[in-house]
Amino acid sequence: MKSNRHITPWAWIPSLYFAEGLPYVAVTLLSIEIYMQMGLSDAEVTFYTSWLYLPWVIKPLWSPFLDLLRTKRWWITAMQMFLGAAFAGVAFTVDTVWWLQGSICFFWLLAFGSATHDVGADGFYMMGLKPHEQAFFVGIRSTFYRVSMVVGKGGLIALAGLLQKSMNIQFVWALIFYGLAALFIGLSLYHQMILPRPTEDADHQKVSAQGLLKEFGETFVSFFRKEQTWIAIAFILLFRLPEALITPVSQLFLQAPHRKGGLHLSLEEFGMVNGTVGVVGLLLGGIVGGMVASRGGLKRWLWPMTTAITLPNIAYVYLAYEMPENIWAISSAVFIENLGYGFGFSAYMLFMIYFSQGEHKTSHYALCTGFMALSMMLPGLFAGALAQAVGYQVFFVIVMVSCVLPFAVASRLKIDADFGKK
């Protein structure tokens, strides 16, 4: 087979991280949209959809086996084909009388396949790039991850709004998910041809069961023997707590009727504001964050990024109290909040890469991303119920109070001053 090691990272990083992001968007954001449209309460929507984070939380339980069985390249292409089948499953069940049970089942399969794909993709990223390239492309990978959000919660939700003017809700979502199924089958075929073959990405098909279990145990033990492990876990769990509270509730708030304290945006307006303008803010913040980190290093930019990921959340306090009807005012507030989050999230991603360096780095990174998913899952379980109990205005004030915690955990980190510099 012809070697393709010469292929530029630009040929596969954008498509790989677009493919990583879109199933995540479907599971965590489109599911909220579907269940909200089908009449579930805020508390029910956030509770059911927050449980869908669980496969990302527990993926470290099987990620060591991905280190030992097959190659990261194989897992990437296989999971993309599996995701295509799971998208088709959602499409089939969402337009039936048992839409809730059936769609949740296939959303779980989507989450499982996406979590497994994440392990392969993130491990492949570290194997296929040099350290300074990892720092530079962290912004690029985040950018195309966010592009999937533009497509998911922007384009697809707006498309659903247009189609629902002449078709019923369930049929529209079935059509959209069949389209996603076809897309992922195509992505799997593309990556089979284009992904490079790093020498470090070895095939370990002949490992014994005893060897698997031993390696499995060593992975966990070595993770918890790392320096500052508990501080790192606290950082991963709490650094983006304000965003974990806002994410599920903001989608409901922006579309809730005025009598419930929401802004009552239409699907088309929501797709434009949150799925396009907001994600453009994420893109710009992520690109700039990756670039400045590659020049000054993570340690130099940690405090500016911590400030950026917290204080702009005050934009939602403004929206909840002022209740502006001007779409440009709403868009500006959402843009500012997302710009700050995109910039600050670069520190979060880089720290996980930094902490994962060494033996078993793929599995250690998977453990970090498991805690990252837990940081979104736990607040989401009660965020909707809390907002429903106290109202959107008080809820967003509570979010601002929680901004103290990211500063507290960031102050305890020890980071090499040269990490991330080109």
Protein Blocks (a to p, Z undefined) as FASTA:
>chain_A
ZZfklpcfklmmmmmmmmmmmmmmmmmmmmmmmmmmnopafklmmmmmmmmmmmmmmmmm
mmmmmmmgocfklmmmmmmmmmmmmmmmmmmmmmcfklmmmmmmmmmmmmmmmmmmmmmm
mmmmmmmpcfklmmmmmmmmmmmmmmmmmmmmmmmmmmmmmmmmmpcfklmmmmmmmmmm
mmmmmmmmmmmmmpccdfklccffkbcfklmmmmmmmmmmmmmmpghklmmmmmmmmmmm
mmmmmmmmmmmmmmpcfknopaoiafklmmmmmmmmmmmmmmmmmmmmmmmmmmnojklm
mmmmmmmmmmmmmmmmmmmmnopabfklmmmmmmmmmmmmmmmmmmmmmmmmmmmgcehk
lmmmmmmmmmmmmmmmmmmmmmmmmmmmnojklmmmmmmmmmmmmmmmmmmpccdfkgoi
ZZ
